[in-house]
Amino acid sequence: MKNKLITKVALIGGGPACATASIQLIRAGIDIVLVSKEIGGTIKNANLVENLIGYPEGVVGKDFARSFQLQLVKAGVPTILEEVLTVEQVSNGFKINTAETEIISEYLIIGTGSTPKKLDVEGEKEAFLNGKLFYEIYNAKQFTEKKDIGIIGSGDVAYDYALNLQNIANKISIICRTDKTSSLPILQKRVNDVINIVILKNHVIKNLVPQDDKIILDVDENGEPKTLTKDLILVAIGRKPNYAFLSEGIISEYNNPKIDSKLYFIGDINKNNFRQVSIAMGDGMKVAMETVKKITEKEGYHGASRKVW
Ligand SMILES: Cc1cc2nc3c(=O)[nH]c(=O)nc-3n(C[C@H](O)[C@H](O)[C@H](O)COP(=O)(O)OP(=O)(O)OC[C@H]3O[C@@H](n4cnc5c(N)ncnc54)[C@H](O)[C@@H]3O)c2cc1C
């Protein structure tokens, strides 16, 4: 039988957006539950975060994630580490289902971030299932030692991944579709200074073939077919909002937000958002404060103990 829980505010997501919102809500004495697959989120991929105020030397993404994980524990944020499978609107608010738990909340804050875009080529799924292709570097890093790595993409994330592996992998190729990069100039300069990173321009991936302990990439280079052989590839061609698990009603509100809603979307899940930690944290703080205001001023609510049945 499922665990059942009623709460005033439920938050879905364990990245900087929901971490910030939940700490602020707890400080205001609001009854909350944070549900997430894990704590840390996408920033665990970052080689060095240099645009966060308070870290003059920058901070490694994983270390930053660990620090707010500790902060959630210290603040006493009730956390359920489970994947949310469905979310729907019900008469008294929202119903959130994981495999083991059902939560009913009056307010719902969703900060489930983004998911990596796929190449959409033959062999991609097989390569992923064989452990030859990864989208998130924090899952891949342990397999990259002394290996020949291909990174598909030409933006900040592709360049950041290459820098992250420079002292671990033997050789790193950044494989770009065109002769242009959208990466920050500072990352381009750093990549150009590293001898084991090469940039392959005008390489369009046609298909992937996992073969023994290698992966073969069939590529079109300026109209000419070509084959690349790598030990492992990372795909970094962009990300899209992560809301596939939400019901139609919730997605409809995501597309057409209502003015007096009790449903919020924060951080990278937002459309056309600039995807940055400080923006996600700002979103989280703003929505937490709006929620506290609504709850305390309009409803005269000042905290309640959670009901479990
Ligand atoms: C390589 C790389 C480098 C970056 N470098 C920087 C940088 O230097 N500076 C900067 O400001 N930003 C950087 N970013 C961007 C930054 O990571 C994001 O903007 C930030 O993490 C967004 O926070 P978020 O809380 O909105 O979402 P996320 O961090 O993506 O968190 C989403 C959370 O939701 C959870 N989740 C998702 N689906 C479900 C589900 N169905 N059920 C339960 N939980 C779920 C996830 O497990 C995760 O905990 C970088 C990103 C990448 C990929």
Ligand as a Chemical Component Dictionary entry (heavy atoms), coordinates in Angstrom:
data_LIG
# 
_chem_comp.id                   LIG 
_chem_comp.type                 NON-POLYMER 
_chem_comp.pdbx_formal_charge   0 
_chem_comp.three_letter_code    LIG 
# 
loop_
_chem_comp_atom.comp_id 
_chem_comp_atom.atom_id 
_chem_comp_atom.alt_atom_id 
_chem_comp_atom.type_symbol 
_chem_comp_atom.charge 
_chem_comp_atom.model_Cartn_x 
_chem_comp_atom.model_Cartn_y 
_chem_comp_atom.model_Cartn_z 
_chem_comp_atom.pdbx_ordinal 
LIG C1  C1  C 0 27.543 21.587 -17.992 1  
LIG C2  C2  C 0 26.706 22.643 -17.344 2  
LIG C3  C3  C 0 27.332 23.736 -16.799 3  
LIG C4  C4  C 0 26.599 24.744 -16.184 4  
LIG N1  N1  N 0 27.268 25.796 -15.653 5  
LIG C5  C5  C 0 26.579 26.779 -15.054 6  
LIG C6  C6  C 0 27.280 27.888 -14.485 7  
LIG O1  O1  O 0 28.512 27.982 -14.537 8  
LIG N2  N2  N 0 26.534 28.853 -13.880 9  
LIG C7  C7  C 0 25.172 28.791 -13.792 10 
LIG O2  O2  O 0 24.561 29.677 -13.203 11 
LIG N3  N3  N 0 24.484 27.756 -14.340 12 
LIG C8  C8  C 0 25.151 26.759 -14.966 13 
LIG N4  N4  N 0 24.465 25.705 -15.521 14 
LIG C9  C9  C 0 22.985 25.729 -15.508 15 
LIG C10 C10 C 0 22.417 25.259 -14.149 16 
LIG O3  O3  O 0 22.866 23.960 -13.878 17 
LIG C11 C11 C 0 20.882 25.322 -14.169 18 
LIG O4  O4  O 0 20.464 26.601 -14.576 19 
LIG C12 C12 C 0 20.293 25.031 -12.794 20 
LIG O5  O5  O 0 20.735 23.788 -12.306 21 
LIG C13 C13 C 0 18.746 25.035 -12.869 22 
LIG O6  O6  O 0 18.229 24.700 -11.628 23 
LIG P1  P1  P 0 16.749 24.072 -11.480 24 
LIG O7  O7  O 0 16.572 23.870 -10.017 25 
LIG O8  O8  O 0 15.772 24.882 -12.224 26 
LIG O9  O9  O 0 16.785 22.661 -12.242 27 
LIG P2  P2  P 0 17.758 21.422 -12.112 28 
LIG O10 O10 O 0 19.043 21.776 -11.495 29 
LIG O11 O11 O 0 17.780 20.778 -13.444 30 
LIG O12 O12 O 0 17.002 20.455 -11.088 31 
LIG C14 C14 C 0 15.874 19.716 -11.460 32 
LIG C15 C15 C 0 15.586 18.723 -10.349 33 
LIG O13 O13 O 0 14.347 18.062 -10.607 34 
LIG C16 C16 C 0 14.498 16.664 -10.363 35 
LIG N5  N5  N 0 13.508 15.977 -11.194 36 
LIG C17 C17 C 0 13.355 16.035 -12.533 37 
LIG N6  N6  N 0 12.297 15.292 -12.913 38 
LIG C18 C18 C 0 11.782 14.747 -11.782 39 
LIG C19 C19 C 0 10.700 13.866 -11.516 40 
LIG N7  N7  N 0 9.883  13.394 -12.494 41 
LIG N8  N8  N 0 10.474 13.492 -10.242 42 
LIG C20 C20 C 0 11.260 13.944 -9.229  43 
LIG N9  N9  N 0 12.310 14.803 -9.426  44 
LIG C21 C21 C 0 12.553 15.179 -10.688 45 
LIG C22 C22 C 0 15.951 16.386 -10.752 46 
LIG O14 O14 O 0 16.416 15.186 -10.174 47 
LIG C23 C23 C 0 16.634 17.631 -10.181 48 
LIG O15 O15 O 0 16.916 17.445 -8.824  49 
LIG C24 C24 C 0 25.182 24.668 -16.131 50 
LIG C25 C25 C 0 24.528 23.562 -16.701 51 
LIG C26 C26 C 0 25.275 22.551 -17.303 52 
LIG C27 C27 C 0 24.574 21.373 -17.909 53 
# 
loop_
_chem_comp_bond.comp_id 
_chem_comp_bond.atom_id_1 
_chem_comp_bond.atom_id_2 
_chem_comp_bond.value_order 
_chem_comp_bond.pdbx_ordinal 
LIG C1  C2  SING 1  
LIG C2  C3  SING 2  
LIG C2  C26 DOUB 3  
LIG C3  C4  DOUB 4  
LIG C4  N1  SING 5  
LIG C4  C24 SING 6  
LIG N1  C5  DOUB 7  
LIG C5  C6  SING 8  
LIG C5  C8  SING 9  
LIG C6  O1  DOUB 10 
LIG C6  N2  SING 11 
LIG N2  C7  SING 12 
LIG C7  O2  DOUB 13 
LIG C7  N3  SING 14 
LIG N3  C8  DOUB 15 
LIG C8  N4  SING 16 
LIG N4  C9  SING 17 
LIG N4  C24 SING 18 
LIG C9  C10 SING 19 
LIG C10 O3  SING 20 
LIG C10 C11 SING 21 
LIG C11 O4  SING 22 
LIG C11 C12 SING 23 
LIG C12 O5  SING 24 
LIG C12 C13 SING 25 
LIG C13 O6  SING 26 
LIG O6  P1  SING 27 
LIG P1  O7  DOUB 28 
LIG P1  O8  SING 29 
LIG P1  O9  SING 30 
LIG O9  P2  SING 31 
LIG P2  O10 DOUB 32 
LIG P2  O11 SING 33 
LIG P2  O12 SING 34 
LIG O12 C14 SING 35 
LIG C14 C15 SING 36 
LIG C15 O13 SING 37 
LIG C15 C23 SING 38 
LIG O13 C16 SING 39 
LIG C16 N5  SING 40 
LIG C16 C22 SING 41 
LIG N5  C17 SING 42 
LIG N5  C21 SING 43 
LIG C17 N6  DOUB 44 
LIG N6  C18 SING 45 
LIG C18 C19 SING 46 
LIG C18 C21 DOUB 47 
LIG C19 N7  SING 48 
LIG C19 N8  DOUB 49 
LIG N8  C20 SING 50 
LIG C20 N9  DOUB 51 
LIG N9  C21 SING 52 
LIG C22 O14 SING 53 
LIG C22 C23 SING 54 
LIG C23 O15 SING 55 
LIG C24 C25 DOUB 56 
LIG C25 C26 SING 57 
LIG C26 C27 SING 58 
# 
